[in-house]
Amino acid sequence: MKLDGESLDAKSWLVAAGRPSEPGDPLNTPLVPASNFLLGEGAVYARETGTPTWAALEALVGGLESGKSVAFSSGMAAVAALFQQVPAGATIAIPRDCYQGVLGLASDGAERGLWDVLHLEVDDTAAWIDAASRADLIWLESPSNPMLTVADLETICAAPRKPGSILGVDNTFATPLNQQPLELGADVSMQSATKFIGGHSDLLTGLVTTRDEELLGRLQNTRMLAGATPGALETYLALRGARTMALRLAQAQATAEVLARRLETHGAVGIVRYPGLPSHPTHEIAAAQLGGYGTIISFDVAGGAAAADSVCQNTRLIRHATSLGGVDSTMERRAANPGQEHVPESMLRLSVGIEDTEDLWRDLDRALNTSDH
């Protein structure tokens, strides 16, 4: 990441990138709520040429991910645009454990005869290597949602691939601060900026980043034709939120490590899934591949689904809500959602926010001790 020719650390890049630079410019990139522009040189119509706010967000995330970014109206719009790049009748490989929206998108396309879908275990590296030789799109999610399995991205990305295929990685859980898929050999990295980049649970935006100029142009064209454009306010909020992402991630990640260790010895808790725990099945890969273990913890509550629901209802500081990556800690029972049949009935997914560590632990411990287990 370079600014005016000078290399910057990611933390500095998050603060400095995508800002106006001419004398008399505002310090912050302004919100540009415009659909069309005066004809001449430059922007014409926002759906086709974007806005200065989009451009600033794309520049910030593109530099952070070591490529060039295209912003979309949501993370799923970004994923859908990438899936549209494969030919009719294509073979797509996706993780069995991944975001339910992706599972739904893949299933819908398969039912309509658009593609064949291979469902693979995240940690079955041999299966991914085999799929890479015959699939048109290899879609990885690491750490996975919600089981937090870490894929051996370096090995999979280095495997021989079918000519013309695309290998993409959902990098949302790791964030570009903890993992660099393009540096590991992926063609595409996707961020749901709804989560850690925005960081305040108040927007929907997604970005796809690549170093392939031809693919970049195709994605931009798909966005234009589908009208999957990000909103003016949303890109402004994502840009503003990104400025503090390094600080938010560091605080939440440090707390998540403490909570995961304590949960592992709690009498009301069964299996705890967190890549930073030595007991985690893919801990060794996580330790070698990730710059940090993230802010998401998944754990099973003793007593089954009813007890898990009771924990969610009895926390006061931790909010009973879906999604993740915000300043506020949220928790939900994932198996209650359609498309999550592979998830244990009593498993809770906790997204740790930036609240005080001990306050969060007291809240969680109290709810676990009062649940019906």
N, C-alpha and C positions, 0 to 999 in steps of 0.2 A: 504494500500500500504506500503510494507516494503522493505527496501534496506539494505542488510546485517543485517537483524534482527531489524532495526530501522524503526519505523513508520514515514511516510512522508506525508505532505500535498500534494494535487494534483498538485499544482504549482511547488513544488520541484520535484515531481515524473516526471513531463513532462521534466524537465531539466536533471535529473540524470538517468532515466531508459534506458535500452537498450544500455548502453555504454560498451566498453571494460574495463576490470578491472585488467589485469595482468601488472606487471612492464614492461615497454618498449612498451606497446600497444599504438596505436594512441588514442587521446582523443575522437575522433568521430568514430562511427562505419563506416568503409569504404564501398564504393560502391563496390559490388562484381559482376561484369558482367560475370558470369560463368554459362554455361549450364551443364558441367560435372566436376567431381573431380577425383583425383587419387584414385584408389581402395584400400580399407583397412578399417579402422574404420571411422565412421562418414558419411558425405555426399557422395552420389554416383552420382545422376543425379538431376538437380535442380527441374524439374517438380515433382519428387517423394519426395525428401528430403528437398527442399528449399535451401536457401542460408543464410549466416550470417546476411545479411541486412534484409531479411524477418523476421528472428527470432527476431531481435532487435525491429522491428516495432511491431510485434505481442506481444512481452513482454511488451512494453510500453503501448499499447492500452489495452491489457488484464488486466494489473494491474490497469489501470485507470478505467476500467469498472467492476472491481472486479470479473474477471473470466479468461478464456483463449481464445485467439483470433486466427482466421484463416484469413489470408490476401488473397484477390482475385484481379483480374485484374481491377475491377470497383465495384462501389456500386451495380449495377444491376447484375453483376456476383455473388456477395455475396447473394443477394436476390434470384436469380434463383437457386443457390445451396441449399438454405434452402427450397424452394418450392419443390425441387426434393426429399426431405426426406419423403414426404407423399405418401401413397399407391395409386395405380390407383383407380379411382372412388371416391377419397377423397372429402370432403367438406372443402372449404377454405373461411374464413371470412376476408374481407378487408374493409377499409374505403371507402366510396363514394368519399370523398375528400382526395386524396393522390397523390403521385408522378405519373406522367403519364406513366412512364416506368413500374411501378408495375401494373397499370391498364391494360396496353397492355399485359404484361406477363400473368396476370390472364385471360384476354379475350382469348388470344391465346390458353392457356391450356384448357379452357372451350370448345372452338370450336373444339378442337381435342379429346374431350371426356376424358381428363386426370383428370378433377375434376369439381365439381359444385362450383359456386362462390356465396357467399352471400355479398351483398354490403350494408354496414351499415353506419349510420351517426356517426361521431366521438364521439359526446356528448350524444348519446343514450345508456347510461350505461346499461339499462335493456336489450336492444337488444344484446349487447355484452355478457352479463351474460348468456342469453339464447343460443347464438351461441357457447359459450364455452362448453356447455354441449353436443354438437353434432358435432362440427367441428373438423377436424383433424389438421388444422392449423389456428390459430387466429393471424392475422397480423395487428398490430396497428401502427399508425403513429401519433406522438404527440410531439410538435404541428404539425398540419397537413399542407400539402403543396397544395395550397397556402393560404387557408382560416384561418390558424393559430388557429384552434380549438384544445383545450387541452382535452385529454381523461382522465377519472378518472382511471388511471392505477392501483392504489392500490386496488380499489374495484374490478375491472375487473380481475386482477391477482389473487385475493383471492377467486374468484368464483369457484365452483366445475367444473372440466373439464372432458371431455371424456378421458378415459384411453389411454395413448400413444400419446396424442395430444401435439402439440408444440405451445407455445405462444411467439411470437416474436414482438419486438418493433423497428421501425426505429427511432433511437435516434439522427439522423443527425442534425435536427434543434436545439434541446436542447443542444447537446454535452454532454459528460460525466461530464463536469464541472457543468452543471445545472440540470442534471437528471441521476439517476442510476436505469435503468429498472430492472436489476437483483436483486438489493436490494429490489425493490418493488414487486418481485415475478415472473417476466418474466423468461422464459427459455433462451431467446436469445435477445441480443441487437445488432443492426446493425449500423455501421457508414459508410457513404460515405466519405472516407478520401480525396476525391476530394475537399471537401468543407473545413470545419473549421480546420481539422487536418493538411492538406497540406497548406491551407491558402493563396496560391499565384497564383491560377488559372493556374497551369502549370503541372497538373498530373491527372491521373485516377487511383484510388485504392479504394477498399472497404474491410471492415473487419466485421466478425461475431464473437461475443463473447458469451461464454456460460460457465456454471459451470458443465454441464453434460458431463462427459468424453466419454460416448458412442456416444453421438451426436457429440461431437468434432471430434472423429475419423471418423465418417461418413462424416462429412463436409470436412475433410482433404482428404478423399478418393474420394469424388465427385470432389474436385478441381483437384486432380491428373488425374482422368479418363477423365474429360472434358477439361483439359488443361487450366483452367481458372486462370492461375498463374499471379501474379503481376510482373511487369517489374523491373529489377534491378535499373534503374535510378528512376523510380516512387517511389519505397519503400524508397530509399535513400532520395529523396526530401520530402516525407511525414514525415519521421523520423526527418529531419532537421526542417521542418515547425512546427512540433508538439512542438518543444522546446519553441516557443513563443506563443503558442495558448492561454494561460491564459491571457497574456498581450493584445493580439489582441482582444480577446473576451471582456475583460473588457472595452477597449476603444470603440469598435464598439457598444456594448450593451448600454453604457452610452449615446452615441450619439443617438442611435435609440429611447431611451425613450424620449429625448428632441424633436426629429423630430416628433414622433408620437403625442405628446401633441400639438405641433404647427400645425400639419396637421389637427387635429381635429377641429380647429377653423378657418381654412383657407376657404375663400369664394368660391374657385374653387374646393373644395374637399367635397365629400359626406361622406360615411361610411369609417372609419379608423379601421382596424383590427390589433390589437397589444395586446398580452396577458397581458401586463402591464397596460393597460388602464382600469379604473373601468367600462367603458362602454362596454368592450369586454364581449361577452356572457359567456365565461368560465374563466373569470378573477379570480373568487374565487378559483377554482380548481388550476389554474396556481399559485396563490399566496401561496397555501398550498403545492404544489407538486414540483415546480421548484425553483432552486437556483437563477435563473435570467430569465429575460423574452426574451432574445435572441436579434438577430440583424436584423430580418426580419420584415418588415411592409408591409401590403397590404392595399391599399386604392382606392376608386372609384373617378374618375375625373368627375366633372360636364361637361356635353356636350357630353357624350358618347365616343364610341371607337375612333372616329377621334380626339377628344380633347386629349384623353389619348395618342394616337400615337404622337400627336404634342408635348406633354410634354417630351416624350422620345427623340424626335428629337432635342429639344431645350436645353437640359442640356449640360453642357460643362465638368464639373468635374465628374458627375455621368455618367457612361458608359452605352450605350444601348446594353445590352448583357444578355444572360441567365446565369444560374447557380448562385451560391451564396457562402458566407463564405470566400471570399478572402479579402485581404487587400484593394482592390479597391471596391468602391461602384458601384453596377450595378442595372439596372432597366429594366423591360420589361412588356408588356401587356400579361398576361398569357392566356387569351382567344384566342389569335392569334395562339396558339399551338393546334394540334389535341389532342383529348381526354380530353379537358378542358371545355366541354360544360356546366358544372355546375357553371363555374366561370363567374361573371358579365362581360359584354363586355368592360366596361370602367375601370376595375380594374388593377392597376399596382402593381407588387411585387417589392419592393425595398429591396435589400440586402445592409445594411449599412457597410461600410468599416472603416478604421482607419484614414481617413482624418479629418481635423479640423471640429468641429461641425458647427461653424458659416459659414465656406466656403461652406459646404454641404447645409446648409439651404438657403443661398443666391442663390445658383445654382438652388435648387428645387423651391424656391419661385419665382424666375425670370421665370422659365419655365412654372410654373402654371399660372402666370399672363399674359404670352404671348400666351398661348394656346387658341384655338378657342372654348370657352365654353359659 
